[in-house]
Amino acid sequence: MQLKRLAITVKGRVQGVGFRYFTEMQARIYEITGWVCNTVDGGVEIEAQGEVSKLELFLEKVGEGPALSQVTDIQFKDIPVLETERNFDIRYCS
C-alpha cells in the first residue's frame, strides 16, 4: 500500500457551513488520516494522508463540499508522509 500526503487549501464559502465536519466524515469513509481547521482568512486548511486512489476520491468530495458550502478554489501539494498517524482530527488553528 503506497501512502501519499497532501496539504490542501480550500477557499470560498467554507466556514459556518459544516465544512470541517463534512471533511472529517469523508476522511472516515475513505480511510484518510490527518486534520482540518479553519484559517483566519476564511478558508480551510487540510492535511490528508491515505492510499492514492482513496485520497483522490476524498479530494473530489472536498472539492464539492457540503450542501451549504461553495468551494471557489482548491489547491494542494504533496508533503512528507507521517508513518505513525492513525486518526483524522478537527483542529482549531489560529
Biotite code that builds the C-alpha atoms (Angstrom):
import biotite.structure as struc

atoms = struc.array([
    struc.Atom([0.000, 0.000, 0.000], chain_id="A", res_id=1, res_name="MET", atom_name="CA", element="C"),
    struc.Atom([1.518, 3.281, -1.119], chain_id="A", res_id=2, res_name="GLN", atom_name="CA", element="C"),
    struc.Atom([0.631, 6.276, 1.044], chain_id="A", res_id=3, res_name="LEU", atom_name="CA", element="C"),
    struc.Atom([0.556, 9.883, -0.068], chain_id="A", res_id=4, res_name="LYS", atom_name="CA", element="C"),
    struc.Atom([0.028, 13.058, 1.972], chain_id="A", res_id=5, res_name="ARG", atom_name="CA", element="C"),
    struc.Atom([-1.366, 16.353, 0.732], chain_id="A", res_id=6, res_name="LEU", atom_name="CA", element="C"),
    struc.Atom([-1.512, 19.872, 2.129], chain_id="A", res_id=7, res_name="ALA", atom_name="CA", element="C"),
    struc.Atom([-4.849, 21.237, 0.887], chain_id="A", res_id=8, res_name="ILE", atom_name="CA", element="C"),
    struc.Atom([-6.172, 24.793, 0.950], chain_id="A", res_id=9, res_name="THR", atom_name="CA", element="C"),
    struc.Atom([-9.858, 25.406, 0.262], chain_id="A", res_id=10, res_name="VAL", atom_name="CA", element="C"),
    struc.Atom([-11.382, 28.831, -0.408], chain_id="A", res_id=11, res_name="LYS", atom_name="CA", element="C"),
    struc.Atom([-14.957, 30.025, -0.830], chain_id="A", res_id=12, res_name="GLY", atom_name="CA", element="C"),
    struc.Atom([-17.938, 29.818, 1.490], chain_id="A", res_id=13, res_name="ARG", atom_name="CA", element="C"),
    struc.Atom([-16.390, 27.128, 3.647], chain_id="A", res_id=14, res_name="VAL", atom_name="CA", element="C"),
    struc.Atom([-16.790, 28.413, 7.210], chain_id="A", res_id=15, res_name="GLN", atom_name="CA", element="C"),
    struc.Atom([-20.045, 28.297, 9.144], chain_id="A", res_id=16, res_name="GLY", atom_name="CA", element="C"),
    struc.Atom([-21.458, 25.616, 6.827], chain_id="A", res_id=17, res_name="VAL", atom_name="CA", element="C"),
    struc.Atom([-20.208, 22.410, 8.499], chain_id="A", res_id=18, res_name="GLY", atom_name="CA", element="C"),
    struc.Atom([-17.228, 22.051, 6.175], chain_id="A", res_id=19, res_name="PHE", atom_name="CA", element="C"),
    struc.Atom([-14.829, 20.691, 8.812], chain_id="A", res_id=20, res_name="ARG", atom_name="CA", element="C"),
    struc.Atom([-17.347, 18.082, 9.975], chain_id="A", res_id=21, res_name="TYR", atom_name="CA", element="C"),
    struc.Atom([-18.095, 17.132, 6.356], chain_id="A", res_id=22, res_name="PHE", atom_name="CA", element="C"),
    struc.Atom([-14.358, 16.742, 5.739], chain_id="A", res_id=23, res_name="THR", atom_name="CA", element="C"),
    struc.Atom([-13.973, 14.577, 8.835], chain_id="A", res_id=24, res_name="GLU", atom_name="CA", element="C"),
    struc.Atom([-16.862, 12.356, 7.671], chain_id="A", res_id=25, res_name="MET", atom_name="CA", element="C"),
    struc.Atom([-15.320, 11.962, 4.205], chain_id="A", res_id=26, res_name="GLN", atom_name="CA", element="C"),
    struc.Atom([-11.971, 11.121, 5.797], chain_id="A", res_id=27, res_name="ALA", atom_name="CA", element="C"),
    struc.Atom([-13.612, 8.296, 7.730], chain_id="A", res_id=28, res_name="ARG", atom_name="CA", element="C"),
    struc.Atom([-15.374, 6.992, 4.618], chain_id="A", res_id=29, res_name="ILE", atom_name="CA", element="C"),
    struc.Atom([-12.143, 6.945, 2.599], chain_id="A", res_id=30, res_name="TYR", atom_name="CA", element="C"),
    struc.Atom([-9.855, 5.886, 5.479], chain_id="A", res_id=31, res_name="GLU", atom_name="CA", element="C"),
    struc.Atom([-7.868, 9.125, 5.375], chain_id="A", res_id=32, res_name="ILE", atom_name="CA", element="C"),
    struc.Atom([-5.763, 10.353, 8.284], chain_id="A", res_id=33, res_name="THR", atom_name="CA", element="C"),
    struc.Atom([-4.738, 13.932, 9.005], chain_id="A", res_id=34, res_name="GLY", atom_name="CA", element="C"),
    struc.Atom([-6.545, 17.048, 10.155], chain_id="A", res_id=35, res_name="TRP", atom_name="CA", element="C"),
    struc.Atom([-8.697, 20.010, 9.106], chain_id="A", res_id=36, res_name="VAL", atom_name="CA", element="C"),
    struc.Atom([-9.002, 23.545, 10.509], chain_id="A", res_id=37, res_name="CYS", atom_name="CA", element="C"),
    struc.Atom([-10.457, 26.944, 9.659], chain_id="A", res_id=38, res_name="ASN", atom_name="CA", element="C"),
    struc.Atom([-7.983, 29.671, 8.748], chain_id="A", res_id=39, res_name="THR", atom_name="CA", element="C"),
    struc.Atom([-8.140, 33.323, 9.770], chain_id="A", res_id=40, res_name="VAL", atom_name="CA", element="C"),
    struc.Atom([-8.656, 34.383, 6.148], chain_id="A", res_id=41, res_name="ASP", atom_name="CA", element="C"),
    struc.Atom([-11.972, 32.481, 5.907], chain_id="A", res_id=42, res_name="GLY", atom_name="CA", element="C"),
    struc.Atom([-10.623, 29.363, 4.232], chain_id="A", res_id=43, res_name="GLY", atom_name="CA", element="C"),
    struc.Atom([-9.994, 25.813, 5.352], chain_id="A", res_id=44, res_name="VAL", atom_name="CA", element="C"),
    struc.Atom([-6.646, 24.063, 5.642], chain_id="A", res_id=45, res_name="GLU", atom_name="CA", element="C"),
    struc.Atom([-6.350, 20.276, 5.456], chain_id="A", res_id=46, res_name="ILE", atom_name="CA", element="C"),
    struc.Atom([-3.561, 17.752, 5.697], chain_id="A", res_id=47, res_name="GLU", atom_name="CA", element="C"),
    struc.Atom([-4.759, 14.421, 4.349], chain_id="A", res_id=48, res_name="ALA", atom_name="CA", element="C"),
    struc.Atom([-2.953, 11.110, 4.041], chain_id="A", res_id=49, res_name="GLN", atom_name="CA", element="C"),
    struc.Atom([-4.036, 7.800, 2.587], chain_id="A", res_id=50, res_name="GLY", atom_name="CA", element="C"),
    struc.Atom([-3.843, 5.370, -0.304], chain_id="A", res_id=51, res_name="GLU", atom_name="CA", element="C"),
    struc.Atom([-3.539, 7.293, -3.567], chain_id="A", res_id=52, res_name="VAL", atom_name="CA", element="C"),
    struc.Atom([-6.872, 6.102, -5.033], chain_id="A", res_id=53, res_name="SER", atom_name="CA", element="C"),
    struc.Atom([-8.787, 6.874, -1.821], chain_id="A", res_id=54, res_name="LYS", atom_name="CA", element="C"),
    struc.Atom([-7.042, 10.217, -1.454], chain_id="A", res_id=55, res_name="LEU", atom_name="CA", element="C"),
    struc.Atom([-8.185, 11.180, -4.974], chain_id="A", res_id=56, res_name="GLU", atom_name="CA", element="C"),
    struc.Atom([-11.803, 10.337, -4.087], chain_id="A", res_id=57, res_name="LEU", atom_name="CA", element="C"),
    struc.Atom([-11.514, 12.274, -0.818], chain_id="A", res_id=58, res_name="PHE", atom_name="CA", element="C"),
    struc.Atom([-10.119, 15.298, -2.676], chain_id="A", res_id=59, res_name="LEU", atom_name="CA", element="C"),
    struc.Atom([-13.009, 15.162, -5.143], chain_id="A", res_id=60, res_name="GLU", atom_name="CA", element="C"),
    struc.Atom([-15.562, 15.193, -2.296], chain_id="A", res_id=61, res_name="LYS", atom_name="CA", element="C"),
    struc.Atom([-13.771, 18.038, -0.509], chain_id="A", res_id=62, res_name="VAL", atom_name="CA", element="C"),
    struc.Atom([-13.922, 19.990, -3.765], chain_id="A", res_id=63, res_name="GLY", atom_name="CA", element="C"),
    struc.Atom([-17.695, 19.542, -3.796], chain_id="A", res_id=64, res_name="GLU", atom_name="CA", element="C"),
    struc.Atom([-18.117, 20.353, -0.093], chain_id="A", res_id=65, res_name="GLY", atom_name="CA", element="C"),
    struc.Atom([-21.318, 20.062, 1.952], chain_id="A", res_id=66, res_name="PRO", atom_name="CA", element="C"),
    struc.Atom([-24.650, 21.368, 0.641], chain_id="A", res_id=67, res_name="ALA", atom_name="CA", element="C"),
    struc.Atom([-24.413, 24.905, 2.070], chain_id="A", res_id=68, res_name="LEU", atom_name="CA", element="C"),
    struc.Atom([-20.799, 25.486, 1.038], chain_id="A", res_id=69, res_name="SER", atom_name="CA", element="C"),
    struc.Atom([-19.440, 26.932, -2.172], chain_id="A", res_id=70, res_name="GLN", atom_name="CA", element="C"),
    struc.Atom([-15.861, 25.983, -2.998], chain_id="A", res_id=71, res_name="VAL", atom_name="CA", element="C"),
    struc.Atom([-14.307, 28.559, -5.319], chain_id="A", res_id=72, res_name="THR", atom_name="CA", element="C"),
    struc.Atom([-10.696, 27.353, -5.199], chain_id="A", res_id=73, res_name="ASP", atom_name="CA", element="C"),
    struc.Atom([-8.858, 24.276, -4.016], chain_id="A", res_id=74, res_name="ILE", atom_name="CA", element="C"),
    struc.Atom([-5.092, 23.902, -4.117], chain_id="A", res_id=75, res_name="GLN", atom_name="CA", element="C"),
    struc.Atom([-2.937, 21.046, -2.948], chain_id="A", res_id=76, res_name="PHE", atom_name="CA", element="C"),
    struc.Atom([0.648, 19.899, -2.872], chain_id="A", res_id=77, res_name="LYS", atom_name="CA", element="C"),
    struc.Atom([2.493, 16.763, -1.836], chain_id="A", res_id=78, res_name="ASP", atom_name="CA", element="C"),
    struc.Atom([4.095, 16.805, 1.592], chain_id="A", res_id=79, res_name="ILE", atom_name="CA", element="C"),
    struc.Atom([6.004, 14.107, 3.529], chain_id="A", res_id=80, res_name="PRO", atom_name="CA", element="C"),
    struc.Atom([4.012, 11.122, 4.802], chain_id="A", res_id=81, res_name="VAL", atom_name="CA", element="C"),
    struc.Atom([3.659, 10.730, 8.586], chain_id="A", res_id=82, res_name="LEU", atom_name="CA", element="C"),
    struc.Atom([4.040, 6.983, 9.127], chain_id="A", res_id=83, res_name="GLU", atom_name="CA", element="C"),
    struc.Atom([2.673, 6.958, 12.686], chain_id="A", res_id=84, res_name="THR", atom_name="CA", element="C"),
    struc.Atom([-0.523, 8.954, 12.092], chain_id="A", res_id=85, res_name="GLU", atom_name="CA", element="C"),
    struc.Atom([-3.705, 6.958, 12.696], chain_id="A", res_id=86, res_name="ARG", atom_name="CA", element="C"),
    struc.Atom([-6.606, 9.456, 13.010], chain_id="A", res_id=87, res_name="ASN", atom_name="CA", element="C"),
    struc.Atom([-8.265, 12.402, 11.300], chain_id="A", res_id=88, res_name="PHE", atom_name="CA", element="C"),
    struc.Atom([-8.957, 15.348, 13.626], chain_id="A", res_id=89, res_name="ASP", atom_name="CA", element="C"),
    struc.Atom([-10.711, 18.676, 13.597], chain_id="A", res_id=90, res_name="ILE", atom_name="CA", element="C"),
    struc.Atom([-8.250, 21.261, 14.850], chain_id="A", res_id=91, res_name="ARG", atom_name="CA", element="C"),
    struc.Atom([-8.737, 24.819, 15.989], chain_id="A", res_id=92, res_name="TYR", atom_name="CA", element="C"),
    struc.Atom([-5.966, 26.758, 14.247], chain_id="A", res_id=93, res_name="CYS", atom_name="CA", element="C"),
    struc.Atom([-5.229, 30.428, 14.714], chain_id="A", res_id=94, res_name="SER", atom_name="CA", element="C"),
])
